[in-house]
Amino acid sequence: MNLNKAILSTTLILGTLGIADAQEAKHEDTEFYTPVPAVVTPAKIPGNAPSDAIVLFDGKNMDQWVMTNDRSQPAQWKVNKGEFTVNKQTGNIETKQSFNNYQLHLEWKVPAHITGEGQARGNSGLFLASIGKGDLGYELQILDAYRNPTYTNGMAGSIYKQTTPLVNPARKPGEWQTYDVIWTAPVFETDGTLKSPAKVTVLFNGVLVQNNFELKGPSQYVGLPSYHKAHGPSPIKLQAHGDKSEPLSFRNIWIREL
């Protein structure tokens, strides 16, 4: 048998086997019925909490929050008409509960008649994991980004001092802005070394601005970020920034543990 005939014969045999395999296979072979996903009832109003969410602010009180510098003290920011406003005199607040991986929804608003410019214009921060007193943690910047130039890894939608947002979908001051966050916490080895970095995806007013970004460590105002200390599940923190502009407000905050 010459080479061409051998190749043709082999091809015919393999083709016949392939047809036989396909005839024996059933569509049920690639179908499975477990695990069955839990039923979650979505909110009737888009942006509101689904049935399995933990509501961190329902517009009535701040029972889910404490002061960062003294966790024995309840949060001292002011609630009024379904929202709460930063109190710059009292300092940062954070959740009573600690979280690992999660989906978070938060709405914030810069005052309509905000003054100042750059970083001194409606500055706050959403710390996706608070790992100590003060401004320690992984910060998603909150700032007026509507016609307000500043360094781009410090504008709204940035992971502070690490990466710029993909685009700038900010609304005007006086309008509510939304953050929807998927947070994957860092994982550490038993000896404290980093096993896998933190990752975050952020939608800002429904627009993707961070796409599974790998954080280089907790946010640093001066210097480069690094994972210098291992930690586990952490609270979520909101910043009372020290600039002199009018304070921001927040509403409709909920979280789903993943």
C-alpha positions as CSV (number, residue, x, y, z in Angstrom):
1,M,0.0,0.0,0.0
2,N,1.4,3.3,-1.0
3,L,1.5,6.4,1.3
4,N,-1.5,8.2,-0.2
5,K,-3.7,5.0,0.1
6,A,-2.6,4.6,3.7
7,I,-3.6,8.2,4.6
8,L,-6.9,7.8,2.8
9,S,-7.6,4.5,4.6
10,T,-6.8,6.0,8.0
11,T,-8.9,9.1,7.3
12,L,-11.9,6.9,6.4
13,I,-11.5,4.7,9.5
14,L,-11.2,7.8,11.8
15,G,-14.2,9.4,10.1
16,T,-16.3,6.3,10.6
17,L,-15.3,6.1,14.3
18,G,-16.2,9.8,14.7
19,I,-19.6,9.2,13.2
20,A,-20.1,6.2,15.5
21,D,-19.1,8.2,18.6
22,A,-21.5,11.0,17.6
23,Q,-24.3,8.5,17.1
24,E,-23.7,7.0,20.5
25,A,-23.5,10.4,22.3
26,K,-26.6,11.9,23.8
27,H,-27.5,15.5,24.5
28,E,-28.1,14.5,28.1
29,D,-24.4,13.7,28.4
30,T,-23.6,17.5,28.6
31,E,-26.5,18.5,30.8
32,F,-26.4,18.7,34.6
33,Y,-29.1,19.6,37.2
34,T,-27.1,20.3,40.3
35,P,-26.2,22.4,42.1
36,V,-29.4,24.3,41.8
37,P,-28.9,28.1,42.2
38,A,-30.6,29.8,45.1
39,V,-33.6,31.9,44.2
40,V,-32.9,35.7,44.6
41,T,-35.7,38.2,44.1
42,P,-34.4,41.3,42.3
43,A,-35.5,44.7,43.4
44,K,-38.6,46.2,41.7
45,I,-36.6,49.5,41.3
46,P,-33.3,49.1,39.6
47,G,-30.4,49.8,42.0
48,N,-32.3,48.8,45.1
49,A,-31.3,45.8,47.2
50,P,-32.1,42.3,46.0
51,S,-33.6,39.8,48.5
52,D,-30.2,38.3,49.6
53,A,-28.4,41.6,50.2
54,I,-27.3,43.0,53.6
55,V,-28.6,46.6,53.7
56,L,-25.9,48.9,55.1
57,F,-28.0,52.0,54.9
58,D,-31.8,52.1,54.5
59,G,-32.3,55.8,54.7
60,K,-33.4,55.7,58.4
61,N,-30.3,55.2,60.6
62,M,-26.7,54.3,60.8
63,D,-27.0,51.2,62.9
64,Q,-24.6,49.3,60.6
65,W,-21.8,51.8,61.0
66,V,-19.2,52.8,63.6
67,M,-16.4,55.3,64.0
68,T,-13.1,54.1,62.5
69,N,-10.8,55.4,65.1
70,D,-13.0,54.1,67.9
71,R,-15.2,51.2,66.9
72,S,-17.0,51.2,70.2
73,Q,-18.6,54.5,69.1
74,P,-21.6,54.6,66.7
75,A,-21.2,56.5,63.5
76,Q,-21.7,60.3,64.1
77,W,-22.6,61.4,60.6
78,K,-26.0,63.0,60.1
79,V,-29.1,61.3,58.6
80,N,-31.7,63.5,57.0
81,K,-34.4,62.8,54.4
82,G,-33.2,59.3,53.4
83,E,-29.5,60.1,53.1
84,F,-26.5,60.8,55.4
85,T,-23.9,63.5,55.1
86,V,-20.2,63.4,56.0
87,N,-19.2,64.9,59.3
88,K,-15.6,66.1,58.8
89,Q,-15.2,67.0,62.4
90,T,-15.7,63.4,63.7
91,G,-13.7,61.4,61.2
92,N,-14.1,58.3,59.0
93,I,-16.8,55.7,59.5
94,E,-16.8,52.0,58.7
95,T,-19.2,49.0,58.8
96,K,-19.7,47.0,62.0
97,Q,-19.4,43.8,59.9
98,S,-16.3,42.6,58.1
99,F,-16.4,41.2,54.6
100,N,-14.3,39.2,52.2
101,N,-15.4,38.9,48.6
102,Y,-18.6,40.9,47.7
103,Q,-20.8,42.9,45.4
104,L,-21.5,46.4,46.7
105,H,-23.9,49.1,45.6
106,L,-23.4,52.7,46.9
107,E,-24.8,56.1,45.8
108,W,-23.1,59.4,46.5
109,K,-23.7,63.1,45.7
110,V,-21.5,66.1,45.6
111,P,-23.4,69.3,46.7
112,A,-24.8,71.3,43.7
113,H,-23.0,74.4,44.7
114,I,-19.6,72.8,45.4
115,T,-16.6,75.1,45.6
116,G,-12.9,74.4,45.3
117,E,-11.0,72.6,42.6
118,G,-9.0,69.5,42.0
119,Q,-8.7,67.3,45.1
120,A,-10.4,69.9,47.2
121,R,-13.8,69.5,45.5
122,G,-16.1,67.0,47.1
123,N,-13.4,64.6,48.2
124,S,-14.1,61.4,49.9
125,G,-13.2,57.8,49.5
126,L,-14.8,54.3,49.5
127,F,-12.3,52.0,51.2
128,L,-13.1,48.6,49.8
129,A,-11.3,47.0,52.8
130,S,-10.4,49.1,55.8
131,I,-7.2,47.7,57.4
132,G,-6.6,50.2,60.2
133,K,-7.4,53.6,61.7
134,G,-7.3,56.7,59.6
135,D,-7.1,56.4,55.8
136,L,-5.6,52.9,55.7
137,G,-7.0,50.4,53.2
138,Y,-7.8,50.0,49.5
139,E,-9.5,53.2,48.2
140,L,-11.9,53.7,45.3
141,Q,-11.8,57.5,45.0
142,I,-14.9,59.7,45.4
143,L,-14.6,63.2,44.0
144,D,-16.3,65.7,41.7
145,A,-15.1,64.6,38.3
146,Y,-17.4,66.8,36.2
147,R,-15.2,69.4,34.5
148,N,-12.8,69.2,37.4
149,P,-9.2,68.4,36.3
150,T,-6.9,66.6,38.7
151,Y,-4.3,63.8,38.5
152,T,-6.1,61.0,36.8
153,N,-5.2,58.3,39.2
154,G,-6.9,60.4,41.8
155,M,-10.2,61.2,40.0
156,A,-13.5,59.6,40.7
157,G,-13.5,56.0,39.5
158,S,-9.8,55.6,40.1
159,I,-8.2,53.2,42.5
160,Y,-6.4,55.9,44.3
161,K,-2.8,56.4,43.2
162,Q,-2.8,53.1,41.3
163,T,-4.9,53.3,38.1
164,T,-7.1,55.7,36.2
165,P,-10.7,54.9,35.3
166,L,-11.2,53.6,31.7
167,V,-13.6,56.5,31.0
168,N,-15.2,59.4,32.9
169,P,-19.0,59.0,33.2
170,A,-19.5,61.5,36.1
171,R,-22.7,63.5,36.4
172,K,-23.0,67.1,37.4
173,P,-22.7,68.1,41.1
174,G,-26.1,67.9,42.7
175,E,-26.9,64.7,40.9
176,W,-26.7,61.2,42.4
177,Q,-23.8,59.1,41.3
178,T,-23.6,55.3,41.6
179,Y,-20.8,52.8,42.2
180,D,-21.4,49.1,41.7
181,V,-18.3,47.1,42.8
182,I,-17.2,43.5,42.6
183,W,-14.4,43.0,45.1
184,T,-12.1,40.0,45.4
185,A,-10.1,40.3,48.6
186,P,-6.3,39.5,48.6
187,V,-5.3,36.0,49.9
188,F,-2.2,35.5,52.1
189,E,-0.2,32.4,52.8
190,T,0.1,31.2,56.4
191,D,3.5,32.9,56.7
192,G,1.9,36.2,55.7
193,T,3.2,36.4,52.2
194,L,0.9,37.3,49.4
195,K,-0.8,34.4,47.6
196,S,-3.1,36.3,45.3
197,P,-3.7,40.1,45.0
198,A,-6.9,42.0,45.5
199,K,-9.0,42.5,42.3
200,V,-11.8,44.9,41.6
201,T,-14.4,45.6,38.9
202,V,-16.2,49.0,39.1
203,L,-19.2,50.4,37.3
204,F,-19.6,54.1,37.7
205,N,-23.1,55.3,36.8
206,G,-23.6,52.0,35.0
207,V,-20.4,52.4,33.0
208,L,-17.4,50.0,33.4
209,V,-14.4,52.0,34.7
210,Q,-12.3,49.3,36.3
211,N,-12.2,45.8,34.7
212,N,-10.9,43.2,37.1
213,F,-8.0,45.4,38.1
214,E,-5.3,43.8,40.2
215,L,-4.3,46.1,43.1
216,K,-0.7,46.5,44.0
217,G,-1.5,46.8,47.7
218,P,-3.4,49.2,50.0
219,S,-3.6,52.8,48.9
220,Q,-0.7,55.1,49.7
221,Y,-0.8,58.9,49.6
222,V,3.0,59.0,49.4
223,G,5.1,56.2,47.9
224,L,4.2,53.0,46.1
225,P,1.6,50.5,47.4
226,S,2.6,47.1,48.5
227,Y,1.2,44.2,50.5
228,H,3.2,44.7,53.7
229,K,0.8,43.1,56.2
230,A,-1.5,40.1,55.9
231,H,-5.2,40.5,56.8
232,G,-8.5,38.7,56.6
233,P,-12.1,40.0,56.1
234,S,-12.3,43.7,56.7
235,P,-14.9,46.5,57.2
236,I,-15.8,48.9,54.4
237,K,-14.9,52.5,55.2
238,L,-16.1,55.9,54.1
239,Q,-13.7,58.8,54.4
240,A,-14.2,62.2,56.0
241,H,-11.7,64.0,53.9
242,G,-10.0,67.1,55.4
243,D,-10.6,69.5,52.5
244,K,-12.7,72.6,53.1
245,S,-15.4,72.0,50.4
246,E,-19.0,71.2,51.3
247,P,-19.4,67.6,52.5
248,L,-20.9,64.8,50.4
249,S,-24.0,62.7,51.0
250,F,-24.7,59.0,50.6
251,R,-27.7,56.8,50.2
252,N,-28.9,53.3,49.2
253,I,-25.9,51.2,50.3
254,W,-26.2,47.4,50.2
255,I,-23.8,44.4,49.9
256,R,-24.0,40.8,48.8
257,E,-21.3,38.5,50.1
258,L,-19.8,36.3,47.4
